[in-house]
Amino acid sequence: YFAMKFFAACAAVFLALLVYVYYHPRPIDRYVAHIDDLFNVQWSQGTALRGNRTSMSDRDFYSLLSGYVRMEFDSGTEVVIEGPSVFRCNSENSLFLEQGKVFVKVAAGQEGFVVRTPSAKITDLGTQFGVHVRPGGLVEVQMVEGKALVEYENNAAEKEAVVLSAGHAMSIDSVIRASEAIPYDDYYFARTINSQEKIVWRGQSLSLADIAGGGNGLGNGTINQSIDLITGQIDADTHIMRVPGPGKYIPTPHVPYVDGVFVPDGGQGPVQISSTGLIYKACPDTDGHYSWDVHYGLYDVDPPSKRKSFLLNGKEVSLASCPTLCLHANAGITFDLLQIRQSLHGVKTTSFTAFCGIDKEVLEHEKRFGRSRTKADITVLVDGVVVFEKKALDLSDDFIPVNIRFKEDARFLTLISTNSAGDDTSYLSWVLWADPKIHLNTTSR
């Protein structure tokens, strides 16, 4: 009898549980975003997101102790989280940031993405923006492009709303419930990452001098390294003796963002200037010889140079603040803009700027060689089309500012130095590209 009552009670409890589960089902996880890339990440214990394409639940909090995560929401919005951060993907169009940094790039036509913090709500109005929630609750918002609506409660518990526009920044103090304008910092947030190439891009331009020194354009190149005009390899031993060029285009597959190098000589026929076969038909005749490889640093008679500065239009400028690319006649180099765009996800190449002139240090060495000043011709091409040209660049000339805008689909940027007409030597054509940069921008897709 007692056994029957016990089993009956158990059955009743089990039935009650079934009824409860039926009418109160456990919420089902919705996956509203996925990981596109991870770089140097360390998650807190209990957070296990292993690799690309991992789906992100709308119910879980994720704690990133360090490193960077690039994600894409189902709405098409891209975000980069920088550790240490704690966050949750609320929906396909919303993120909750409890602490840390996030950069948001909203897909074109998908305006309305929301970043919520413990004390503020930031609603996209067609933008790119960054949000930083500091320990203690201070919220900082930096607008890179477009506008966003920033909402919070003031010290009277009243709702405040501010429309923040590009190039401006503000902070919201959750303790005193007040906001204020703060300086805008264009490089404050990680905007995209590339784990394979170990790149964290914060909006900087790429230095072509740094690239010629074996770097990625962001400062990890080595001064006094060169791209060998014969082999196309990065080389610490710069050739300074006048020797014949290879007579052909040399691809550089192992040098990031450089398509190839060459010694230009139109006297041997049209000059190839890209691995895809682009031709520079109007290349002037030269003797087909060169005296320096394409070099990151400064000229010297006995390299490697120990010089730390140079004269730029009468002002002494440090190499550290103004990197330089030595392109001694006769030499040419072609940079691959498409490779840059592919490497830096979601970035477009907008322009090339530099100052071009003859290194004034050459004056100290003319007497040693017993030669008069050697002139050089400078040519810049984009996809095989001449976009800038300076004939007979001389030591007496100031450094010339160069500013070339790119079309969105531009592929190749080519820089060439050649002997001027009537000058059959290239001993002292110390052509210097000062602060040569490819400017980049993120744009809503």
C-alpha positions in Angstrom: 0.0 0.0 0.0 2.7 2.5 1.0 4.7 1.5 -2.1 1.7 2.3 -4.3 1.3 5.7 -2.7 5.0 6.4 -3.1 4.9 5.6 -6.8 1.7 7.5 -7.3 3.3 10.6 -5.7 6.4 10.2 -7.9 4.1 10.0 -11.0 2.2 13.1 -10.0 5.5 15.0 -9.5 6.8 13.8 -12.9 3.5 14.8 -14.6 3.7 18.2 -12.9 7.2 18.7 -14.3 6.1 17.7 -17.7 3.3 20.2 -17.6 5.6 22.9 -16.4 8.2 22.3 -19.1 5.5 22.2 -21.7 4.1 25.6 -20.7 7.5 27.1 -19.7 10.0 25.8 -22.3 13.7 26.7 -21.9 14.5 29.6 -24.2 16.3 28.4 -27.3 19.6 30.0 -28.1 19.5 32.2 -31.2 22.8 32.7 -33.0 22.9 36.3 -34.2 26.6 36.8 -35.2 29.7 34.9 -36.1 33.5 35.4 -35.6 35.4 36.3 -38.8 38.9 36.5 -37.3 40.8 36.2 -33.9 44.2 37.7 -33.1 46.2 37.0 -29.9 43.0 36.2 -28.0 42.7 34.9 -24.4 39.2 34.2 -23.1 38.2 33.9 -19.5 37.6 30.5 -18.0 34.3 29.1 -19.3 34.4 31.1 -22.5 35.4 28.7 -25.4 35.3 30.4 -28.8 37.9 28.6 -30.8 38.0 30.0 -34.3 36.6 31.7 -37.3 32.9 31.2 -38.2 32.0 30.3 -34.5 28.4 31.4 -34.0 27.6 33.8 -31.2 24.5 33.2 -29.0 22.1 36.0 -27.9 22.0 34.6 -24.4 25.7 34.3 -23.4 28.1 36.8 -22.0 31.6 36.6 -23.5 34.6 37.7 -21.5 37.7 38.5 -23.6 40.8 39.0 -21.4 43.1 40.2 -24.2 43.4 40.3 -27.9 41.1 41.2 -30.8 37.9 39.6 -32.2 36.3 40.6 -35.5 32.7 39.6 -35.8 29.9 40.0 -38.3 26.2 40.2 -37.2 23.5 38.7 -39.2 22.4 42.2 -40.2 25.7 42.7 -41.9 27.2 45.0 -39.3 30.9 44.4 -38.5 32.4 44.9 -35.1 35.9 44.6 -33.7 36.1 43.9 -29.9 39.4 44.7 -28.1 40.2 43.0 -24.8 39.8 43.2 -22.0 36.0 43.3 -22.7 32.8 41.7 -21.5 29.9 41.7 -24.0 26.8 40.0 -25.3 25.2 39.9 -28.7 21.7 40.9 -27.9 20.3 40.4 -31.4 21.3 40.6 -35.0 21.2 44.4 -34.7 22.3 45.0 -31.1 25.3 44.5 -28.8 25.6 45.0 -25.0 29.0 46.1 -23.9 29.5 45.8 -20.2 33.2 46.8 -20.3 35.9 47.3 -22.9 36.2 48.6 -26.4 34.2 48.0 -29.6 34.4 49.5 -33.1 31.3 49.3 -35.2 31.0 49.5 -39.0 27.4 49.4 -40.1 26.5 47.9 -43.4 25.1 50.3 -46.0 21.3 50.3 -45.8 21.3 48.7 -42.4 21.1 51.8 -40.2 19.9 51.4 -36.6 22.5 49.1 -35.0 22.5 49.7 -31.2 25.3 49.4 -28.7 24.0 49.4 -25.2 26.2 49.9 -22.1 25.2 49.9 -18.4 24.5 53.7 -18.6 24.1 54.7 -22.2 22.5 53.6 -25.5 24.2 54.5 -28.8 22.0 54.1 -32.0 23.6 54.2 -35.4 22.3 56.7 -37.9 24.5 55.5 -40.7 27.9 55.4 -39.2 31.2 54.0 -38.1 31.9 54.6 -34.4 33.7 53.3 -31.4 32.6 52.8 -27.8 34.8 52.4 -24.7 33.3 51.4 -21.3 36.0 51.9 -18.7 36.2 50.2 -15.4 34.0 52.3 -13.1 31.4 52.9 -15.8 32.7 55.9 -17.8 31.5 55.6 -21.4 33.4 57.2 -24.3 32.0 57.5 -27.8 34.1 58.4 -30.8 32.5 59.1 -34.2 34.5 58.2 -37.3 31.9 58.6 -40.0 28.2 59.7 -40.1 26.2 60.3 -37.0 24.8 58.4 -34.0 22.2 59.1 -31.3 23.6 58.9 -27.8 21.1 58.5 -25.0 21.6 58.5 -21.2 20.0 59.7 -18.0 21.1 63.0 -16.4 21.5 63.7 -12.7 17.8 64.6 -12.6 16.9 61.1 -13.8 15.8 62.7 -17.1 16.5 61.2 -20.5 19.1 63.1 -22.5 19.7 62.6 -26.2 22.7 63.9 -28.2 23.4 63.5 -31.9 27.1 63.0 -32.3 28.7 63.6 -35.7 31.9 62.5 -37.4 35.1 63.8 -36.0 33.6 64.4 -32.5 33.7 62.5 -29.2 32.0 62.6 -25.9 32.0 60.9 -22.5 29.2 59.9 -20.2 29.9 59.6 -16.5 27.6 57.1 -14.9 28.4 58.3 -11.4 27.5 61.9 -11.7 25.2 61.3 -14.7 26.7 64.0 -16.9 28.3 64.1 -20.3 31.0 66.3 -21.8 32.9 66.7 -25.1 36.3 65.1 -25.2 39.1 65.2 -27.8 38.6 63.0 -30.9 41.3 60.4 -31.5 41.2 58.9 -35.0 43.5 56.0 -34.0 41.9 55.1 -30.7 40.0 52.0 -31.8 41.2 48.8 -33.6 39.1 49.0 -36.9 40.1 45.8 -38.5 42.5 42.9 -37.9 44.4 40.3 -39.9 45.6 37.4 -37.7 47.6 35.7 -40.5 49.7 38.9 -41.2 49.6 39.9 -37.5 48.1 43.3 -38.3 45.9 45.5 -36.0 44.8 48.5 -38.0 43.6 51.6 -36.2 43.2 54.0 -39.1 46.9 54.8 -39.9 48.4 55.4 -43.3 50.9 52.8 -44.6 54.5 53.9 -45.0 56.0 52.8 -48.3 59.4 53.3 -46.8 58.6 50.9 -44.0 57.3 48.4 -46.6 60.6 48.6 -48.6 62.3 47.7 -45.3 60.4 44.5 -45.1 57.6 45.8 -42.9 53.8 45.9 -43.2 53.7 49.7 -43.5 52.8 50.2 -39.8 56.3 50.5 -38.4 57.8 47.1 -38.2 60.2 47.5 -41.1 64.0 47.7 -40.7 65.9 50.9 -41.5 68.9 50.3 -43.9 67.2 47.3 -45.5 66.5 47.3 -49.2 64.7 45.4 -52.0 67.3 43.9 -54.2 66.8 45.0 -57.8 68.2 41.8 -59.1 66.6 39.2 -56.9 63.5 41.0 -55.5 64.5 39.9 -52.0 64.8 41.9 -48.8 68.5 42.5 -48.3 70.6 44.2 -45.6 73.5 44.7 -48.0 72.7 47.6 -50.2 74.4 47.7 -53.6 76.1 51.0 -54.2 78.3 50.2 -57.2 77.0 51.1 -60.6 76.0 47.8 -62.2 73.8 46.7 -65.1 70.1 46.0 -64.3 68.5 42.6 -64.9 66.8 43.8 -68.0 63.4 42.5 -66.9 60.6 42.9 -64.3 61.4 41.2 -61.0 58.3 40.1 -59.1 58.5 40.3 -55.3 56.0 37.7 -53.9 57.7 37.6 -50.5 57.6 41.4 -49.9 54.2 42.4 -48.6 52.3 44.9 -50.7 55.1 45.2 -53.3 54.3 43.7 -56.7 57.8 44.0 -58.1 60.9 46.1 -58.9 62.8 46.9 -62.1 65.6 49.0 -63.7 63.9 51.1 -66.3 65.4 51.5 -69.8 63.2 52.6 -72.6 66.1 52.1 -75.1 65.5 48.4 -74.8 61.8 48.7 -75.7 58.6 49.1 -73.7 59.2 48.6 -69.9 57.1 46.1 -68.0 56.0 47.6 -64.7 53.7 45.0 -63.2 53.3 41.2 -62.8 50.1 41.4 -64.8 52.1 42.8 -67.8 51.4 46.5 -67.7 53.8 48.4 -70.0 55.3 51.9 -69.7 55.7 52.7 -73.4 57.0 56.3 -72.8 59.9 55.2 -70.5 62.9 57.3 -71.4 66.2 55.8 -72.6 68.7 55.2 -69.9 72.0 53.3 -69.7 70.2 50.4 -68.0 72.4 50.6 -64.9 71.6 51.4 -61.3 73.7 52.3 -58.2 71.4 51.6 -55.2 68.7 49.1 -54.5 65.2 50.4 -53.4 66.2 51.4 -49.9 64.5 52.3 -46.6 66.6 55.0 -44.9 69.1 57.7 -46.1 71.9 57.8 -48.6 75.6 57.6 -47.6 78.8 56.9 -49.5 79.6 54.0 -47.2 76.3 52.3 -46.2 74.8 51.3 -43.9 74.1 55.0 -43.2 74.4 56.3 -39.7 72.5 59.4 -40.5 69.4 60.1 -38.4 68.1 63.2 -40.1 68.0 65.1 -43.4 67.1 68.5 -44.8 63.5 68.9 -46.0 63.1 72.4 -47.6 65.5 74.0 -45.2 64.3 72.2 -42.1 66.2 69.4 -40.3 63.8 66.4 -40.1 64.4 63.2 -38.2 64.2 59.8 -40.0 62.0 58.6 -37.1 59.3 61.2 -37.7 59.6 61.2 -41.5 60.6 57.8 -43.0 62.3 58.0 -46.4 62.4 55.8 -49.5 65.6 56.0 -51.5 64.9 55.5 -55.2 68.3 56.2 -56.8 68.1 56.4 -60.7 67.7 54.2 -62.4 65.1 52.3 -60.4 61.4 51.5 -60.3 59.0 49.9 -57.8 55.3 48.9 -58.1 53.1 48.6 -55.1 49.9 46.4 -55.1 46.9 48.4 -53.8 44.6 45.4 -54.3 46.8 43.3 -52.0 46.5 46.0 -49.3 42.7 46.1 -49.6 42.5 42.3 -49.4 44.8 42.2 -46.4 43.0 44.9 -44.4 39.5 43.7 -44.5 37.0 46.5 -45.4 39.6 49.1 -46.0 39.9 51.2 -49.2 43.1 52.8 -50.6 42.3 56.5 -51.1 45.5 58.4 -52.0 49.3 58.5 -52.2 51.2 61.5 -50.7 54.9 62.2 -50.3 57.6 64.9 -50.8 60.1 64.1 -53.5 63.5 65.7 -54.0 67.3 65.2 -54.1 69.0 64.4 -50.8 71.0 67.5 -50.0 73.7 65.3 -48.4 74.9 64.6 -52.0 76.5 68.0 -52.0 79.1 66.7 -49.5 80.1 63.9 -51.9 80.2 65.6 -55.2 83.8 66.8 -54.6 84.8 63.3 -53.7 83.6 61.9 -57.0 84.6 64.9 -59.0 81.3 65.1 -60.7 78.8 67.9 -61.2 75.2 67.6 -59.9 73.3 64.8 -61.5 69.7 65.4 -62.4 66.9 62.9 -62.4 63.4 62.5 -63.9 60.6 61.4 -61.6 57.5 59.5 -62.8 54.5 58.2 -60.9 52.0 55.9 -62.6 48.7 54.4 -61.5 47.7 51.2 -63.4 50.2 52.1 -66.1 49.0 55.7 -66.6 51.3 58.6 -65.8 49.7 60.8 -63.1 52.8 62.8 -62.0 56.0 63.7 -63.7 59.0 66.0 -62.9 61.8 66.4 -65.4 65.4 67.3 -64.4 64.9 67.3 -60.7 68.0 69.0 -59.3 69.7 69.5 -56.0 68.7 73.2 -56.1 65.0 72.3 -56.2 62.9 72.1 -53.1 61.2 68.9 -52.2 58.0 68.7 -54.3 54.7 67.7 -52.6 53.0 64.9 -54.4 49.3 64.0 -53.8 47.6 61.4 -56.0 44.0 60.4 -55.5 43.1 56.8 -56.4 40.0 55.4 -58.0 38.3 52.9 -55.8 39.5 49.9 -57.9 43.0 51.2 -58.6 45.5 48.2 -58.6 49.1 49.4 -59.0 51.1 52.4 -57.9 54.5 52.7 -59.6 57.4 55.1 -58.7 60.3 55.5 -61.2 63.5 57.4 -61.1 65.6 57.8 -64.3 68.6 59.8 -65.6 67.6 63.1 -67.1 68.0 63.5 -70.9 71.6 64.0 -71.8 73.0 62.6 -68.5 74.4 59.2 -69.0 75.5 58.6 -65.4 73.5 57.7 -62.3 76.2 58.0 -59.6 74.7 60.8 -57.6 71.0 60.8 -58.4 70.1 60.6 -54.8 66.3 60.8 -55.3 64.5 60.7 -51.9 60.8 60.1 -51.3 60.1 61.7 -47.9 57.2 60.3 -45.8 55.7 58.3 -48.7 52.2 57.1 -47.6 49.2 55.2 -48.9 46.2 56.7 -47.1 43.4 54.3 -46.1 39.9 54.6 -45.0 37.1 52.3 -43.8 33.8 52.7 -45.6 30.4 51.3 -44.9 29.9 48.4 -47.3 
